[in-house]
Amino acid sequence: MSENTEAPALEFTGERFTPECVREIWYEHWHRYAFAAELVKGKSVLDAACGEGYGSALLAEHADQVLGMDIDAQSVAHAEQRYAEHGNLRYRQGDATDLDLPDASIDVIVSFETLEHVHEQERMLAGFARVLKPNGLLLISSPDKATYSDAIGHDNPHHVRELYREELESLLKEHFPATRLLAQKLVFQSFLWDVDAQPSIALTHTADEQGRAQPGLNYPALYYVAICARRAADLPQFAPALWTFGDAAESVYAHYNQEIRKIIAAGHQIIEQDAEIKRLRQALAEATAGNPNQPKQES
């Protein structure tokens, strides 16, 4: 994806992702849009709550027309400058819970990591349903409250209404009876693949707490990505699959190795400091022993 590198980066506040973010959050956000790109080919697309605009620009490389909409005027102005080279992409300020768009005018609505930021979730989904064409698709994501917050005692100050899986499915099916739920989680994996051909199937195993390898991906979802339609016939037809995403630079792995090197270096430094402390104490003890008037040092 090309972009105007002269446009200054938006400050990352912890709420709106920017392409300059690194490691886990980078993988999570880019993977959603990379997945969506395959489902918007030749379509008219609304990227609702598009934030910095990077995802709308990625979708514009595949879709017929893309409208990136965000409530934050600064983000919209930034996106218009940074991604101006896409002739089929435009941005505008707007509220995802109060869409000012014609009925049945959009093929696909994408809205990633928006739901948990708004109180009026039902109103937002009703607006999405109104704006979508009868056979339109909604691609939406949201963290699973059970694993994102409850399991680790996390409290994201930018989230106003997180949902459990059952709540998310119930909410979506009020307007989109046909809903297919995908789990997303960044995990550490070892891959085996044929070096002379692209893989056509995925054989997965997960080690349990006793170290026994069990077939399948046995992880709790951290995020859910939902594909929603009014009718099951309008959902994309694909068998249960595994979608992977990575970067050739292996940035997370590089950061991991960097942190390991820092830890090892710190460990060596502690050993050297302990040896120096021991040497100084020994020297002090010897000096004290040679001067009976010197007060004893407490260890």
Residue pairs with C-beta under 8 A, 6 or more apart in sequence:
1 54
1 57
1 58
1 61
2 85
3 19
3 54
3 57
3 82
3 83
3 85
4 81
4 82
4 83
4 84
4 85
7 78
7 81
7 82
8 78
9 18
9 19
9 20
10 16
10 18
10 52
10 74
10 75
10 78
11 18
12 18
12 20
12 21
14 157
14 158
15 117
15 158
16 51
16 52
16 72
16 75
17 25
17 29
17 51
17 52
17 54
17 113
18 51
18 52
18 54
19 26
19 52
19 54
21 29
22 251
22 255
23 251
23 252
23 255
24 186
24 252
26 247
26 251
27 186
27 245
27 246
27 247
27 252
28 184
28 186
28 223
29 55
29 112
29 113
30 245
31 184
31 243
31 245
32 55
32 112
32 139
32 141
32 184
32 225
33 54
33 55
33 58
33 59
33 110
33 112
34 58
34 245
35 225
35 243
35 245
36 55
36 59
36 108
36 110
36 112
36 139
37 58
37 59
37 61
37 62
38 62
39 108
39 137
39 139
39 227
39 236
40 59
40 62
40 63
40 66
40 107
40 108
40 110
41 62
41 63
42 63
42 64
43 63
43 64
43 107
43 108
44 63
44 64
44 65
44 66
44 105
44 106
44 107
44 108
45 56
45 59
45 63
45 65
45 66
45 67
45 106
45 107
45 108
45 109
45 110
46 66
46 67
46 69
46 101
46 106
46 108
46 109
46 110
46 131
47 55
47 56
47 59
47 66
47 67
47 68
47 69
47 110
47 111
48 69
48 96
48 99
48 109
48 110
48 111
48 114
48 128
49 69
49 70
49 71
49 96
49 111
49 113
49 114
49 117
50 56
50 68
50 69
50 70
50 75
50 79
50 91
51 70
51 72
51 75
52 75
52 78
52 79
52 82
53 68
53 70
53 75
53 76
53 78
53 79
53 80
53 82
53 83
53 91
54 83
55 68
55 110
55 112
56 66
56 67
56 68
56 79
56 83
56 89
56 91
57 68
57 79
57 82
57 83
57 86
57 89
59 66
59 110
60 66
60 83
60 86
60 88
60 89
61 86
63 88
63 108
64 88
65 88
65 89
66 86
66 88
66 89
66 90
67 89
67 90
67 91
67 92
67 106
68 76
68 79
68 89
68 90
68 91
68 92
69 91
69 92
69 93
69 94
69 96
69 99
70 76
70 79
70 91
70 93
70 94
71 93
71 94
71 95
71 96
72 93
73 93
76 91
76 92
76 93
79 91
80 91
83 89
83 91
94 100
96 111
96 114
96 118
96 124
96 127
97 118
97 120
97 123
97 124
97 127
98 123
98 127
99 127
99 128
99 130
99 131
101 131
102 131
103 130
103 131
104 130
104 131
104 132
104 133
104 134
104 136
105 131
105 133
106 131
106 132
106 133
106 136
107 132
107 133
107 136
107 137
108 132
108 136
108 137
108 138
108 139
109 128
109 131
109 132
109 136
109 137
109 138
109 139
109 140
110 139
110 140
111 124
111 128
111 138
111 139
111 140
111 141
112 139
112 140
112 141
112 225
113 141
113 142
113 143
113 223
114 124
114 140
114 142
115 121
115 124
115 140
115 141
115 142
115 161
115 163
115 168
116 142
116 143
116 156
116 159
116 160
116 161
116 162
116 163
117 158
117 159
117 160
118 124
118 160
118 161
119 160
119 161
121 161
121 171
122 171
122 174
125 138
125 171
125 172
125 174
125 175
125 176
126 175
128 138
128 175
129 138
129 175
129 176
129 230
132 138
134 230
135 229
135 230
135 231
135 234
136 229
136 230
136 234
137 227
137 228
137 229
137 234
137 235
137 236
138 172
138 176
138 226
138 227
138 228
138 229
139 225
139 226
139 227
139 228
140 172
140 225
140 226
140 228
141 184
141 223
141 224
141 225
141 226
142 162
142 163
142 168
142 223
142 224
142 226
143 149
143 159
143 162
143 222
143 223
143 224
144 163
144 164
144 165
144 168
144 220
144 221
144 222
144 223
144 224
145 162
145 163
145 164
145 167
146 164
146 165
146 220
147 220
147 221
147 222
148 154
148 156
148 162
148 222
148 223
149 155
149 156
149 159
149 162
151 220
156 162
163 171
165 181
165 221
165 224
168 181
168 224
168 226
169 179
169 181
169 226
172 179
172 226
172 228
173 179
175 228
176 228
176 229
176 230
177 230
177 231
178 228
178 229
178 230
178 231
178 232
178 233
178 234
178 235
179 226
179 227
179 228
179 229
180 226
180 227
180 228
180 235
181 224
181 225
181 226
182 224
182 225
182 226
182 227
182 243
183 219
183 221
183 223
183 224
183 225
184 221
184 222
184 223
184 224
184 225
185 219
185 220
185 221
185 222
185 223
186 222
186 252
187 219
193 199
202 241
202 242
204 215
204 216
204 217
204 242
205 213
205 214
205 215
205 216
206 213
206 214
206 216
206 217
206 218
206 219
207 213
207 214
208 214
208 218
217 242
227 235
227 236
229 235
281 297
281 299
284 297
285 297
287 294
288 294
288 296
288 297
